[in-house]
Amino acid sequence: DLGFKYELGVRHFRLGNDEEAIALFQEAQHDPKHRTRVLNFLGQAFRRMGWNGEAADTFKRALEGVEIDSDELGLQLRYGLMDALAQHAEDTRDLAAAEEAYRIGSGIAMQQISYRDIRERRDRLQQLIKELKSNG
């Protein structure tokens, strides 16, 4: 039962058992009923493991299944994608990833300025872009 695997994956995720959670989410993602939420958790688990490329790809796939990206799940997915891209940009000094993360963060800020720490994240990304442009 894919719904059961999703629920069990959530429990493992909350306990910090990311590899176990990922294995369960990878199976549960085939259930259309839970797909977007599963991909959100899967992206978060990849992100916590430092697998930023995999996390970004997973968040992008999840966003394909969101009809309105301004609802809470849409905001979570966009924030997760921004976070994964930002960390990838910092780790690899990737200007394109930093710029994409900045665009996503800016879009979230324009929509809901009080969402999480979006103002600070947007400002840090802007600074990172300046650094990367001046060093590159």
Phi, psi and chi 1 to 4 in degrees:
 res  aa     phi    psi   chi1   chi2   chi3   chi4
   1 ASP       -  118.6  178.1   20.3      -      -
   2 LEU   -70.0  -31.8  -62.7  178.2      -      -
   3 GLY   -62.6  -39.8      -      -      -      -
   4 PHE   -65.3  -40.7  175.8   73.3      -      -
   5 LYS   -64.3  -37.5  -70.3 -176.3 -177.9 -157.6
   6 TYR   -60.9  -50.4  164.4   66.6      -      -
   7 GLU   -61.6  -42.2  -66.9  -63.4  -29.1      -
   8 LEU   -66.1  -38.4 -171.7   55.6      -      -
   9 GLY   -61.0  -41.7      -      -      -      -
  10 VAL   -60.9  -43.2  170.0      -      -      -
  11 ARG   -62.7  -44.9  -75.2  175.6  175.6   75.4
  12 HIS   -62.8  -41.2  -84.2  -73.1      -      -
  13 PHE   -59.1  -46.8  177.0   82.7      -      -
  14 ARG   -65.1  -26.5  -70.4 -169.7  175.0  137.8
  15 LEU   -84.6   -5.6  -69.1  170.7      -      -
  16 GLY    86.2   10.6      -      -      -      -
  17 ASN   -86.9   73.4  -57.3  -31.2      -      -
  18 ASP   -65.0  -41.1  -67.9  -34.7      -      -
  19 GLU   -64.5  -41.6  -73.2 -172.1   41.5      -
  20 GLU   -64.9  -41.5  -67.6   86.7  -10.5      -
  21 ALA   -63.4  -43.9      -      -      -      -
  22 ILE   -60.2  -45.5  -73.3  169.9      -      -
  23 ALA   -58.7  -42.3      -      -      -      -
  24 LEU   -70.2  -41.8  -69.9  160.5      -      -
  25 PHE   -65.9  -35.1  -68.6  144.6      -      -
  26 GLN   -62.6  -33.4  -73.9  172.3  -29.2      -
  27 GLU   -77.8  -44.3  -68.2 -178.3   51.6      -
  28 ALA   -68.4  -19.1      -      -      -      -
  29 GLN   -64.7  -14.1   70.2 -179.1  -39.9      -
  30 HIS   -81.9   -3.7  -59.0  -66.7      -      -
  31 ASP   -90.6  109.5 -178.9   -1.6      -      -
  32 PRO   -57.8  -27.9  -10.1   15.2      -      -
  33 LYS   -64.3  -35.1 -179.5  176.7  159.8 -171.9
  34 HIS  -113.7    0.7  -61.1  -70.1      -      -
  35 ARG   -50.5  -52.4 -179.6  172.1  167.8   73.7
  36 THR   -64.8  -42.9  -55.1      -      -      -
  37 ARG   -66.2  -38.5  -73.2 -179.8  -71.5  158.2
  38 VAL   -61.4  -46.4  167.7      -      -      -
  39 LEU   -63.8  -33.6  -70.1  173.0      -      -
  40 ASN   -61.7  -49.5 -177.0   28.9      -      -
  41 PHE   -64.6  -39.9  -82.4  109.3      -      -
  42 LEU   -61.3  -44.6 -175.2   58.1      -      -
  43 GLY   -61.6  -42.0      -      -      -      -
  44 GLN   -64.1  -39.1  -69.9  179.3   54.8      -
  45 ALA   -66.9  -43.3      -      -      -      -
  46 PHE   -59.8  -42.2  -79.8  137.1      -      -
  47 ARG   -61.7  -44.3  175.6   68.1 -168.6   88.4
  48 ARG   -64.0  -28.5  -74.9 -161.8  -42.7 -154.0
  49 MET   -82.2   -5.3  -70.8  179.5   58.8      -
  50 GLY    85.8   11.2      -      -      -      -
  51 TRP   -90.8   73.8  -66.0   23.2      -      -
  52 ASN   -69.0  -35.8  -63.6  -55.7      -      -
  53 GLY   -63.9  -45.1      -      -      -      -
  54 GLU   -65.4  -39.2  -68.6   81.7   -5.0      -
  55 ALA   -62.8  -47.2      -      -      -      -
  56 ALA   -60.7  -45.6      -      -      -      -
  57 ASP   -60.7  -39.6  -70.3  -15.8      -      -
  58 THR   -67.7  -43.2  -57.1      -      -      -
  59 PHE   -63.6  -37.9  -73.1  123.2      -      -
  60 LYS   -63.2  -42.9  -73.7  176.9 -176.5  178.5
  61 ARG   -63.4  -39.0  -76.5 -172.0  -42.5  153.5
  62 ALA   -64.8  -39.9      -      -      -      -
  63 LEU   -64.9  -25.8  -79.2  163.9      -      -
  64 GLU   -63.0  -26.9  -68.0  170.2    3.9      -
  65 GLY   -94.0    5.1      -      -      -      -
  66 VAL  -100.3  122.9  174.4      -      -      -
  67 GLU   -74.7  -42.5  -68.0  179.4   27.6      -
  68 ILE  -123.0  109.7  -57.8  172.1      -      -
  69 ASP   -81.0    7.7   66.2   -2.3      -      -
  70 SER   -98.0   -5.8   62.4      -      -      -
  71 ASP   -76.8  176.5   66.9    3.6      -      -
  72 GLU   -59.7  -44.9 -179.0   59.6   28.5      -
  73 LEU   -64.4  -40.5 -178.0   56.7      -      -
  74 GLY   -61.4  -42.0      -      -      -      -
  75 LEU   -64.0  -42.7  -75.7  169.0      -      -
  76 GLN   -60.4  -43.0  -73.7  177.2   15.8      -
  77 LEU   -66.6  -44.1  -67.4  168.7      -      -
  78 ARG   -65.3  -40.5  -71.9  169.7   46.7 -144.3
  79 TYR   -63.8  -43.5 -173.4   92.7      -      -
  80 GLY   -61.1  -42.0      -      -      -      -
  81 LEU   -63.9  -45.4  176.4   55.9      -      -
  82 MET   -58.5  -44.7  177.8 -155.6   66.0      -
  83 ASP   -62.5  -45.9 -173.2   46.2      -      -
  84 ALA   -64.5  -43.3      -      -      -      -
  85 LEU   -65.8  -39.8  -71.9  167.7      -      -
  86 ALA   -63.3  -44.1      -      -      -      -
  87 GLN   -66.6  -40.3 -169.8   59.9   53.9      -
  88 HIS   -60.4  -43.6  173.0   74.9      -      -
  89 ALA   -62.6  -41.6      -      -      -      -
  90 GLU   -67.1  -42.9  -72.3  179.1   22.8      -
  91 ASP   -67.7  -39.0  -67.9  -13.3      -      -
  92 THR  -108.7   -1.7   63.9      -      -      -
  93 ARG    59.7   42.0  -48.7  -52.8  -69.7  168.6
  94 ASP   -92.7  105.8 -176.6  -22.3      -      -
  95 LEU   -62.5  -43.2  177.3   60.3      -      -
  96 ALA   -61.0  -40.9      -      -      -      -
  97 ALA   -66.5  -40.0      -      -      -      -
  98 ALA   -62.9  -42.5      -      -      -      -
  99 GLU   -67.0  -39.3  -70.2  173.8  -26.2      -
 100 GLU   -65.4  -43.2 -175.6  178.3   -3.5      -
 101 ALA   -61.2  -41.7      -      -      -      -
 102 TYR   -62.1  -44.5  175.8   79.9      -      -
 103 ARG   -60.4  -41.8  -78.8 -169.2  -60.6  -84.2
 104 ILE   -66.1  -46.5  -65.9  165.9      -      -
 105 GLY   -61.8  -40.1      -      -      -      -
 106 SER   -63.8  -40.5 -175.3      -      -      -
 107 GLY   -63.0  -41.0      -      -      -      -
 108 ILE   -63.9  -44.4  -65.8  169.5      -      -
 109 ALA   -62.4  -40.0      -      -      -      -
 110 MET   -65.9  -31.6  -73.6 -171.1  -63.0      -
 111 GLN   -81.8  -43.4  179.6 -176.1  -21.7      -
 112 GLN  -151.9   88.6 -167.4  174.7   93.5      -
 113 ILE   -59.3  -25.2 -167.9   83.4      -      -
 114 SER   -93.0    8.0   61.5      -      -      -
 115 TYR   -70.4  120.3 -171.3   75.5      -      -
 116 ARG    43.2 -127.4  -67.9 -171.6 -178.2 -177.8
 117 ASP  -110.6   36.3   61.0  -12.6      -      -
 118 ILE   -61.4  -37.0 -162.6   62.4      -      -
 119 ARG   -61.9  -46.9  -71.5  178.4   60.9 -163.6
 120 GLU   -66.1  -41.3  -65.9   83.6   16.3      -
 121 ARG   -63.7  -43.0  -64.9  -62.5  -57.8  -89.5
 122 ARG   -60.4  -45.1 -174.8 -165.3  156.6  -78.6
 123 ASP   -63.4  -41.3  -68.1  -14.1      -      -
 124 ARG   -65.0  -38.7  -78.1 -162.8  -46.6 -117.3
 125 LEU   -66.0  -39.6  -76.6  163.1      -      -
 126 GLN   -61.3  -41.7 -168.5  171.6   36.1      -
 127 GLN   -65.2  -41.8 -175.4   60.4   39.0      -
 128 LEU   -61.3  -41.0  177.1   60.7      -      -
 129 ILE   -62.1  -43.1  -69.6  168.1      -      -
 130 LYS   -61.0  -43.8  -74.6  178.4 -173.9  176.2
 131 GLU   -60.6  -48.1  -82.0  178.3   37.3      -
 132 LEU   -64.9  -37.1  -67.1  174.3      -      -
 133 LYS   -70.1  -36.7  -75.6 -176.8  175.1  179.4
 134 SER   -76.2  -26.3   68.8      -      -      -
 135 ASN   -91.6  -12.5  -66.4  -24.8      -      -
 136 GLY  -104.4      -      -      -      -      -
